[in-house]
Amino acid sequence: MVKVFYEDILVGEVLTNRSLTVDEALDLIGFEEQAFIEENGFDDIEYNVFKIVY
């Protein structure tokens, strides 16, 4: 299982048997940038802040 975080916020989880890039993981969980920004009260997000935890 792969968990995708933005800072300390769990964005989603993906069940996989291979390594993923952050972009691939975000695509698989159906990440919607604008909705995430609004839900968390951010002005904008930086993609280099996302991290994957295996």
Number of C-alpha atoms within 10 A of each C-alpha: 10 17 15 21 17 16 10 10 10 13 16 17 18 15 11 11 8 7 11 15 10 16 11 11 21 19 11 14 13 10 14 10 11 12 10 14 13 11 8 9 9 10 8 11 13 7 10 8 10 18 17 17 9 13
